[in-house]
Amino acid sequence: MTLSAIAYDCRIAVRRLLGTPGYSALLIVALALGIGAHAAVFGVASSVLYPDNPYAEGRRVVYVELHKQGRWVPLLERHAASLATQTQWFDRIETVRVSQIHWRRGDSAKRLPVGYATPTLPARMGIEPILGRGFLPTEGAPSDEPVVIISEGLWQRDLAGRPDVLGTTLSLADVHRTIIGVATSTSLYPRIDVWIPTPLDAAGTQPVTAVAWLRSGVSRNSLGVELTAAVVEPGWSDQGLELRLVPPDRRERASSISRVLILLWSASAFVLAIICANLATLLLARNLSRHRELSTCAALGASRIRIVRPLILECLVLGIAGGVLGIFVTAWGGQALLWLRPRSLSFVYPDTMPLDASVLAYTLTLTCIMGVVIGVLASARWIRTDVLRGAGRDESYFSGRHGSRRLSSAAVVVQTALAVMLVVGAALMLTSFLRLRSLDPG
């Protein structure tokens, strides 16, 4: 097998596909929809479950999480303050809390997403000032002047991009705060419009996200029980509470969200499998009509590999064409999924789904796998049997053979089974949704 022979077979495959443009376009569009939808779910899931690590010295950064009997529970500010005293393990402990705040402008008011963070955390998250400055390490104490950093989006959207915005005040929750800077957003909290400095409070009861920088030589796996014992409170041992260190790229931000995303990914995989079975059946029927051409090639001395290879390459070309078109479906589908995200979870989901290297690599790999799998299934009739045996036979001979009927029947069974699973799963999800809607939240 040489590259020139493969290139020749590819040219033949393209020529055959161009000979039936309507049929080929139908197959390419079906592949593009299946691959694009599946890759879009993958892109959204990867951006939520495996976000970028924007922290300075990110290799030493971990999230400190509180778990009760294996399930995540909120970590309070006083717990983070206790951890900050454990300097033998941590260089620093920072916290952030996301909420909403009322911005009063004259007779009107508006709710803004706000981030309450320790003063040095925004800079360590990559939030760079466009105008003004960042927070000082000592800012945020009750005796200090209330200050705030606003986002570039708020500055442009509601303050008309005024260059003299620094030094003006915003009435946030009836507290007048002076704007000291306009800053870029971060991939972790892209929708935050205002940042307010909030030093650690040893008596604080607010739930926070604790970000820790491990000391050099300290492994997160080596702490274990010692970490929980450092901030143990009365009743912790009875309640089964424990502290865990989780790397930022694998943080379990919401187990229910991860289950939903995995369920969506699995459902789109089932749809893609149904499309694969459908296309394999169509191409198998198309290849059966070529039996005289293939038998003639075998009679002239062509090997079985030489006969089957163009059929597989034809499907691979179809897959590549469908994958290229599927990239556009991926971009559109990802934005559509994010547009449908629950408003209450807008801080978890990103605003946009960029077509980064991981999504493109996933789409390319999926395209090649789909093309090869469909090609092998559509060529199975000639991989397993002697092509010369069909020389001089008409099409009814091949379509009536036991092997051909068995392949077609297997494809129909697979399609039916996958379709039934999707219908049952959709019915169960709808039933669960209706039951949740009927519950009284109290």
N, C-alpha and C positions, 0 to 999 in steps of 0.2 A: 504494500500500500504506500504510494508516494503522494506528495503534496499536489503534484500536477494532476494525478488521477482524481483526487478529492476535489480539486478546483474544477475539473471537467464535469464531475458529477453534480457539483453545486450549480454550474451554469445550466446543465440539463434540467435540474430541479426548478430553477427560476423560470426557465423557458416553459416548462409544463404548467407552472402556476399561472404564468401570464397568459397561457392559452385558454384558461377558464377564469377570467377575471372576476365574474360574479360569485362563483363558487369559492374561489380563494379569498375574496374580500369578506365573505360571510364567516369563514373559518378564522380569519385574522381578527375580525371584530369580536367574535366570541372569545377567543383567547385573550384579547386585550382587556375585555371587561372582567374576565375571571382573574387574570394576573394582576390587573390594576387594582381591583377591589381588595384582593388578598394582601397585596403589598401596601395599600393604604392603611389597612388595619394594623399591619406590622409596624409601619412608620409611626402611627399614633401610639401604639403600645410601647415601642422602644423609647419614644421621647418621654413618656410618662413613667415607665418602670425603670428606665436606665437613663436618667437625665445627665447632661454634661456636668462636669465638676468644675465650677468657676472659681473655687477657693484658691487663695494664695497658699503655696506649699500643700497642694491638695493631697499628696500621698500620705500625709500625716493626719488628715482630717477624718473624723468619724462623727456620726450622730450618736448621741446617748439617748436610748429609748427605755421606757419602763414597760415591762410586760407582766401580766398577771395570768398565771397558769397557761403560758404560751401565747397569749393574745395581747396586742398592743393596748396600752392605756395611757392617758395624758401624763406627761412629766411636768411637775409644777416648778415655778421659778425658785422656790426655796431649795428644791433638790439640786438644781443647777448651781445655786450659790454654795451648797455644801460640797459639790464636786469641785468647784473652783479652788477650794482650800487644799485639794489633794495634789499639791505641786510635784510630788514624787512621780506622778503618772502623766500629768498634763502640763503643757506650757501655758495654755489659756483655755478658757471656756467662754463661749459667746452664746447669746440666745436671740431668738427672733419670734415674734408673735404677729400673726396676720389677722386683721379685723377690718371693720369699716368705721368711718368717723363722719360726723356731720360738719359740713363746711357752710357756714352762714354768710351769705352775701346780701347785705341790705335786708329786704323783706323776704328773700327766698333762701332756701337751703338745699344742699346737695350732698349725697352720700359719696364718699371717696374711699377706695381701698387704701388701707394704711398699714405700714410695717413698723412695729415697735421693736427696735433692735438695740443691742448694746452699742455704744458709740463707735467702736472700731470695726464692727462687723461689716457695714456696707462697703467700706474700702476693701476689705478682705474678700468680699463677694464679687469684686470687679466693678463696682458702681463708681464710675469716674465722674468728677464734676465737669460740666461744660461751662458753667458760670459759677463764680464764687468759690467756696471751699467745702470740704467735708466736715464731719463732726470731729471735735477735739476729744481726746480720751476722757476728759473730766466733765464733759457736757452732759446735761440731762438730769442733774441733781435738782431736787425740789427748790433749792434756794437760788438756782441759776435762772437766767433769762430763758424763757421757752423759745426754742428754735426748731426749725424744720427744714428738710431738704425735699424739694419737689422733683417730680419726674419731667423729662423733656416733653412727654406727651401732654401732661397737664399744662405745662408752660406754653406750648404751642396752641393747644386746643381751647383752653379757658382763659389764658392770660395774654393771648395775641402775640406771644413771643417777645414781649417787651424787654428791651435790654436793661431797663431800670428796675427790674423786678426785685433785685437784691435789696434787702432792707425793708421791704414792705411786709405787712402782716396779714396773716390768714386767721380768721376766727374758726378754729377747729374745736368742736365740742365746747363752745363758749370760752375757750382759752385763746388769747391772741398770741400767735407764734410768729416769730420773725423768720423770713426766708433768708437763709445764708448760702444756699447753693441750688443749682439746677444740675441734675445728674442723669446719666444714662441708666437704662434698665439692666437687669440681670436675667439670665435664662431661668433661674429658679423662681423668681417672682416678677415676671414681666409686666403684670398688670398693676403693681403697686404705684400709686400716684404721690404719696407723701411718706417720708421716713421721719420718725420721731425717736430721738435718743432716749434709751431707758436702761440705766445701770441696773446691775443685779441687786435684788432685794432679798435679804436672808429670810424675810418673813412673807415673801410674795406668794400668793395663791393662784396666780394666773397660769394656765397651761401654756408651755412654750416649747419651741424646738431648740434643743441644746446641741451646739456644734463645738467639738473639742479638737484641739491639736495635741496629739500624743508627743511625749518627749522622745528624743532620739534613743533608739534601742528598746523602746517599749512596744510590745506587740499587743494588739487588741485582743488576741486569743489568750494572752497570758494573764489577764486580769481576773476574769471569771467571778467567783464568789467574793473576792476581795473588794471589787467595785461596789457591789450591793451592800456589803458590810460597812463601807465608808459613810454612807448616807442612810443607814438603817433607821427606821422610825418605829415607834410602838405599833405592833400589830402586823408589820410587814411579813414576818415569818408565817403568821397564821393565814394571811391572805394569799400567800404564794407569789409575792411580788419579787421581781429581780430586774436588775439593770443590764442592758446589752449595748455593745458597741457595734454599730452598723456602718459600713462604708457608704459614702454618698451615692455611688453609682448603683447600689443595690438596696437602697432604703425602702423599707416596707411602709410607704406613706399611707396606704389604705388598702387593706387586704381585699375589701369588697370590690374596689376598682380593679385590682389586678385580676380578680376572678371574672369580672365582666369582660375585660379586654381579652383574656385568654379564651373565654367563651365565644366572643366575636371572631377571634382569630381561628378557632376551631370550626365555627360555622362557615366562614369564608373558605377554609380548606376543603370542607365537604362540597361546597359549591364548585370549587375548582376541580375536585375529583370527578364530579358529575360532568362538567364540561370536558374533561379529559376523556372520560368513557364515551361521551357522545361523539367527539371528534374522531376517536379511534374507530368507532363503529362506522362512521361515514367514510373514513379513509380506507378501512378494510373493504367495504363494498366497492369503493372506487378502484382499489388495487385488484379486486377479483375480475374486474372488466378488462384488466391488462394481461390476463393469463397467456394469451397467444404471444404477445410481445415478449413476456418473460420466458416463455418456453422456447421461443426462437433464439433468444440470447443464450439459454442453456445448451441448446442443440449446437450452437456455434462454438461452444467450449467455455463459456463464462462460468466461473465458480459461483457457489451459493452466496459467498460474501459479496462478490462483485455484483450480483443481482439484487441483493437486499440493501446494499449500501446506498444506492440512489433513492430508494424508498424512505430510508431513515433520514437521509440528508434533506429530502423534500419536506418532511415534517419538521426538521430542525430549522430550515429556512422559514417555514410558517411560524414556528415558535419565536424566532428572533424578530420577525416582523410584528407579531402580536405583542412581544415584550417592549419593542420600541414605542408602539402606540399605547401600550399599557402604562408607560411612564407618565404620559399626560393624564391618563385616567387616575393614576396614583396621586398626582398632584391635586387634581380636582377632588377626588374622593377623600383624601386626607383633610382638606379644608372643609368639605361637607360634614365629615364626622365631627370635627372640632366645632363647627357651627351648631351642631345638634347637642353639644355637651351640656350637662345640667348647669344652670347658672350658679347653684350652690357649690359646685366643684370647679369653678372657673380658675381658682388658684392652683389647682392640681394639674389641669390640662394646659398645655402651651397655647399661645395665641395662633401660632402658625406651625406648619409641619414642613421644614425645609427638606428638599431632596438631597440629603447628605450622602456620603460615601456608603454608609451601611445600608440605606434604603436602595440605592442604585445597585450595590453588590447583591443584595437579596433578590431584587427583581431580575438581574442578569442570571444569577444562579437558578432561580425558579424557571426562567424562560428556557434555559438549556435543558434542565431536567424534564420539563413538560414536553419539549420537542423530542427528546430521546425516548421518553416513555410512550408517547403517542406513536412514534415511528416504530418502536419494537412491537407494540400491540397491533398496529395496522399491518405489519409485515410478518406476524407470527405464522401465518399460513404457509409462507415460503421458507421460513426459518426451520420449520419442523418437517416438511415433506419434500419429496423430490419434484422439482419443477418440471422435469422432462415427462413425468407421468401425465401431465395435463396437455401435452402437445397434441394438437388436432381436435381437442374437445371444445365444446361451446360453453358459454357462460353458465347455462343451467346445470352443467355437470359440476362446476365448482360450487355454485350456490347451494346445491343439494348434497354436497359431501358432508359426512358426519362431522369432520373436524371444523369445517366452516360454520355449520349450524351450532356446534358447541361453543365456538368463540363468540358468535353473535348472541347466543343465549346467555353466556357468562357476562357479556357487556351489559345486556338488559337487566340481569339480576343485580349487578353492582349498582347500576343507575337507580333501580327501584329501591334497593336497600338504603342507599345514601339519601334519596329523596324522602323516604319514610322517616328516617332518623331526623332529618331537618324539620319535617312537618310535626313530628311528635315533640321535638325540642321547642319549636315555636309555640305549640299549644300549651306546653308546660310553663313556659315563660309568661305567656299571656294570662294563664290562670293565676300564677303567682302575683303578677302585676295587679290584676283585678282584686285579689284578696288584700293586697297591701293598700289599695285605694279605699277599700271598705273599712279598714281599721280606724278606730277613733284614737287620734294621737294624744287626747287628754288635755 
